[in-house]
């Protein structure tokens, strides 16, 4: 009877050694360098594609991307969230981080441009065909919260410059981000909405009817920067180079973004 425990110990030891021989194959994930990216939700589709491509070509790197409104992401960074790279949908949020000294000097770049467009629900696509129709034919409208959502800021600028804001503000449903604007329009909860041209890639039942007139809002710029407290600065710098490359530019264009940095 006393020999049984010894036999069991020997068996378990052998099994452990055999299992251990396989560990290096599965341990690679733990050895990867993690780059934490905070990005505006408008970039979700294109960054998902770029993440897949970059991780395939750089297998020792894992991109962990946190999406949200630019204002919310800015607040998280100020409060100490671990972020290596911030990609904002507006300059205001990046400006405020720079003023607080939270960006790594020399890394801020205007990466992308975009266009603001008017979308309408399927029920209204034959009635609302321009911005001029909004005042009379739109019972409801949605834009992003101007204080925290850059697309909402540009939307309010546009409506103000077109002399429509005073008539429409009481009918406006403010959204936490552009994806929520899309959802409101597609569900028919509102008649129309203002989003980026790039967001319309995800549009299913609604329709794009018009682009914001030239000069009706300030230039739309998506800046990117490495944070001063980045834990993996070298890896973040390499990914930034990739984001500004001609290869990434082709992907951005596919999703209707306007590459800016890759032109230099």
C-alpha positions in Angstrom: 0.0 0.0 0.0 2.9 2.4 0.8 4.2 2.0 -2.8 1.0 3.4 -4.3 1.6 7.0 -3.4 5.1 6.8 -4.8 3.8 5.3 -8.1 1.2 8.1 -8.3 3.8 10.7 -7.7 6.0 9.3 -10.4 3.1 9.2 -12.8 2.1 12.8 -12.1 5.7 13.9 -12.5 6.0 12.3 -15.8 2.7 13.8 -16.9 3.8 17.3 -15.8 7.1 17.0 -17.7 5.2 15.9 -20.8 2.8 18.8 -20.5 5.7 21.2 -19.9 7.2 20.2 -23.2 4.2 21.8 -25.0 4.2 25.1 -23.0 6.6 27.1 -25.2 4.2 26.7 -28.2 1.4 28.3 -26.2 3.5 30.8 -24.2 4.1 33.0 -27.2 0.9 35.1 -26.4 2.4 36.0 -23.1 5.6 37.1 -24.7 3.9 39.6 -27.1 4.4 43.3 -26.7 1.0 45.0 -26.1 0.2 48.4 -27.6 -2.8 50.0 -26.0 -4.6 52.3 -28.4 -7.5 54.6 -27.5 -9.4 55.5 -30.7 -12.5 57.4 -31.6 -15.4 55.0 -32.4 -15.5 56.4 -36.0 -12.3 54.5 -36.6 -13.6 51.1 -35.4 -14.1 49.5 -38.8 -10.8 50.6 -40.4 -8.7 50.0 -37.3 -10.1 46.5 -37.0 -8.8 45.9 -40.5 -5.5 47.5 -39.8 -5.1 45.6 -36.5 -5.5 42.3 -38.3 -3.0 43.2 -41.0 -0.4 44.6 -38.6 -0.6 41.7 -36.1 -0.1 39.3 -39.0 3.0 41.1 -40.3 4.3 41.8 -36.7 3.4 38.6 -34.8 5.3 39.7 -31.6 2.8 42.6 -31.1 -0.8 42.7 -29.9 -2.9 45.8 -30.4 -5.5 46.3 -27.7 -7.9 49.0 -28.9 -10.4 50.9 -26.7 -13.1 52.7 -28.7 -15.3 55.6 -27.5 -16.1 59.2 -28.0 -13.0 61.4 -28.2 -14.1 63.4 -25.2 -14.6 60.2 -23.0 -11.2 58.8 -24.1 -9.5 62.1 -23.3 -11.0 62.1 -19.8 -9.8 58.5 -19.3 -6.3 59.5 -20.3 -6.3 62.5 -17.9 -7.5 60.2 -15.1 -4.5 57.9 -15.7 -5.8 55.1 -18.0 -2.9 53.1 -19.5 -2.7 54.3 -23.1 0.2 54.2 -25.5 -1.5 55.9 -28.5 -4.5 58.2 -28.7 -6.3 58.7 -32.0 -8.9 61.4 -31.7 -11.7 62.4 -34.1 -11.1 66.1 -33.2 -8.3 68.6 -32.5 -9.9 69.9 -29.3 -9.3 66.8 -27.3 -5.7 66.4 -28.4 -5.0 70.1 -27.8 -6.2 69.8 -24.2 -4.0 66.7 -23.6 -1.0 68.6 -25.1 -1.7 71.6 -22.9 -1.5 69.3 -19.9 1.8 67.9 -21.0 0.5 64.4 -21.5 1.7 63.9 -25.1 5.2 62.6 -26.1 6.8 65.6 -27.7 7.2 65.5 -31.5 4.8 62.6 -32.0 1.5 64.5 -32.7 0.4 64.1 -36.4 -2.7 65.1 -38.3 -3.3 61.6 -39.6 -6.7 61.7 -41.4 -9.3 64.0 -42.9 -13.1 63.4 -43.2 -16.3 64.8 -44.5 -19.6 65.6 -42.7 -22.8 64.3 -44.4 -26.5 64.4 -43.8 -28.2 61.0 -43.5 -32.0 60.3 -43.4 -34.2 57.4 -42.4 -35.6 55.2 -45.2 -39.1 56.7 -44.5 -37.8 60.2 -45.3 -35.3 59.7 -48.1 -37.8 61.0 -50.7 -38.7 64.1 -48.6 -35.4 65.3 -47.2 -32.8 65.6 -49.9 -30.8 68.6 -48.7 -29.9 70.6 -45.6 -32.5 73.2 -46.7 -35.3 70.6 -46.2 -34.4 70.1 -42.5 -36.2 73.1 -41.1 -39.6 72.2 -42.6 -39.5 68.4 -43.3 -37.5 67.0 -40.4 -39.5 66.5 -37.2 -36.4 65.2 -35.4 -32.6 65.2 -35.9 -29.6 63.6 -34.2 -26.1 64.7 -33.8 -23.3 63.8 -31.4 -23.0 65.7 -28.1 -21.0 68.8 -29.3 -19.0 69.0 -26.1 -17.6 65.5 -26.3 -18.2 64.2 -29.8 -16.2 66.0 -32.6 -18.7 65.1 -35.3 -21.3 66.7 -33.1 -19.2 69.9 -32.8 -18.9 70.0 -36.6 -22.6 69.3 -37.0 -23.6 72.2 -34.7 -21.1 74.5 -36.6 -22.7 73.6 -39.9 -26.3 74.1 -38.8 -25.3 77.4 -37.1 -23.6 78.6 -40.3 -26.5 77.6 -42.4 -28.9 79.5 -40.1 -30.7 76.3 -39.1 -29.6 75.7 -35.5 -32.1 78.0 -33.8 -34.9 76.2 -35.6 -33.6 72.7 -35.1 -32.0 72.6 -31.6 -35.3 71.8 -29.9 -35.9 68.9 -32.2 -32.4 67.5 -31.8 -31.5 64.2 -30.0 -27.9 64.3 -28.8 -26.0 61.0 -29.0 -23.0 59.7 -27.0 -21.1 59.0 -30.3 -21.6 58.7 -34.1 -22.6 55.1 -33.9 -25.6 56.0 -31.8 -26.6 58.7 -34.4 -26.6 56.0 -37.0 -28.7 53.7 -34.8 -31.2 56.5 -34.2 -31.6 57.2 -37.9 -31.7 53.5 -39.1 -34.3 52.6 -36.4 -36.5 55.6 -37.5 -36.3 57.1 -34.1 -35.2 60.3 -35.8 -35.7 61.6 -39.4 -32.2 62.7 -40.0 -28.7 62.8 -38.6 -25.2 64.3 -39.2 -22.2 61.9 -39.2 -18.9 61.5 -40.9 -18.8 60.2 -44.4 -16.7 57.2 -43.1 -19.5 56.2 -40.7 -21.8 55.6 -43.6 -19.9 52.4 -44.4 -22.0 50.8 -41.7 -25.3 52.4 -42.9 -27.8 49.7 -43.9 -31.3 51.2 -44.3 -30.7 54.9 -44.1 -29.4 57.1 -47.0 -26.7 59.7 -47.5 -28.4 62.7 -49.1 -25.9 65.6 -49.0 -22.5 66.6 -47.9 -22.0 69.7 -45.7 -21.4 72.7 -47.9 -17.8 73.9 -48.2 -16.9 76.4 -45.5 -19.8 75.5 -43.3 -17.5 74.0 -40.6 -13.9 74.0 -39.6 -11.6 71.5 -41.3 -12.1 67.9 -40.0 -8.9 66.5 -38.8 -8.1 63.2 -36.9 -4.9 63.7 -35.0 -2.8 60.9 -33.5 0.0 61.0 -30.8 1.9 58.8 -28.4 1.3 59.5 -24.8 4.3 60.5 -22.6 3.5 57.7 -20.2 3.4 55.1 -22.9 4.7 51.8 -21.5 5.9 50.4 -24.8 7.2 53.5 -26.5 9.4 51.8 -29.1 6.6 49.5 -30.3 4.2 52.5 -30.3 6.6 54.4 -32.5 6.8 51.5 -35.0 3.0 51.3 -35.2 2.8 55.1 -35.8 5.1 54.7 -38.7 2.8 52.0 -40.1 -0.3 54.3 -39.6 1.4 56.9 -41.8 2.6 54.5 -44.5 1.2 54.1 -48.0 0.0 50.6 -47.1 -2.2 52.0 -44.3 -3.3 54.9 -46.6 -4.9 52.4 -49.0 -6.9 50.9 -46.2 -8.0 54.3 -44.9 -9.1 55.2 -48.4 -11.1 52.0 -48.7 -13.1 53.1 -45.6 -13.5 56.6 -47.1 -11.0 58.5 -44.9 -8.6 61.0 -46.4 -5.0 60.2 -45.5 -3.0 63.2 -44.6 0.2 62.1 -43.0 1.1 59.7 -45.8 1.3 62.5 -48.4 4.5 63.9 -46.8 
